[in-house]
Amino acid sequence: MSNQSFDESNILETKLQDKITQKQISKRVPDFDQNQVADEELHKLLLPDVRDLPLIPPSSIETNFVSYFAPDFIKPGHDQYVYRHANGLCVIGLAPTHVAFKDGGGITAVDFNVGKSDRSGIKVTGKRKKNAQHFESNTALCKVCTQDAFYIVRCCVKGSLLEVNDKLIKQPELLNSSADREGYIAIIMPKPADWLKVKASLLSLEEYKKMREGS
């Protein structure tokens, strides 16, 4: 083979190799772009834009519970809340529109000695909730007293009474300052079937607000 033919063969081989390399690079570019997009999406999830964040962070109640309300429960103005946790537990308390908060001086005392027993004396133990008492939705939990009157607070849901907030006996003012947190009344565990029945009679947070804003 002559030198010229050899040189031409090398040139053709080099050009062919260049084309193969370019094709390989072009195949890798889309993969690189897809990885880059995936990284950007992950970055957005881990580090959201501060402009998309709420002005006020959600409370632990909003994060861990679904809020329901029983307005005018048994009597007009006796508004109560039911905060239901994912595990089925229901926290019972006074809604902010409860008539007791409208009395001058607010709530001054809480008495769990109602019905035939003192609810604060109930001590539930173990995983099987030994000693838990089973109550109807209209069963009285306690009396909240103001300077001029007293009001009966009820279970709102049918179920087992697991505990009452006996701190309210010595600190009834918790109801005036934080009825939806430290000032809760009791914790009840309803059976799934009983919960479905009572849920149909309760209002969501949006429905409750709309009802009370219009009244």
C-alpha positions, 0 to 999 in steps of 0.5 A: 500500500502506498503512503498516500493510501495509508494516510487516506485510510487513517483520515477515514478511520479518524473521521469515523471514530469522531462520528461514533464519539459524537453519537455517544456524547449526544446519547449521554446529554439527555440522561444528564438533562434528566438527572439535572431536572430530578436534582432540581425537583428534589431541591425544591422539595427539600428547600421550598421557596420561602414565598410559598410558605404560610405566614403563620406555621400550622399548629400541632393541632392542625398537623396531627388532628382533624377538627370537628365541632358540635355546636349547640350540643344539647343546649343552645350556645353549648359549642364543643370541639372534637379533635380526632387523631389518626389513631382514633383518639378524640380530644374533647373541649370547649369551642371558642364560641361556647356560651361560658366564655361570654360570661363576665370574668370567664370560667372560674372553676371546673368540677368533675364530680358529676353524675354518679361518680367523680370523673377525675378519679378514673384511672385507666391502665395498660394497653387494654385500657383497664377501668375505662368507663364507657359513656354515651355522647350525651353523658356529662364529663364535668361542670364549668362554672362562671361567676353567675352560672354553670354549664355541663360539658358532655362527651359528644362522642360515644366511647371509652373515657381514657382520661380527664384533664384534672389540671383544670381543677386547680387551674380553671383559667387554662380554659380561658387562655388555651381551651384548645390546647392545655385546657382540653376537657377529656380524651375518649376512644370511640369504636370505629362504627360509633365514630362513623355515626357521630361524625355525620352529626359534626361540623368541619372547621370550615362549616363551623366557622361559616355557621358562627360567622353568620349567626 
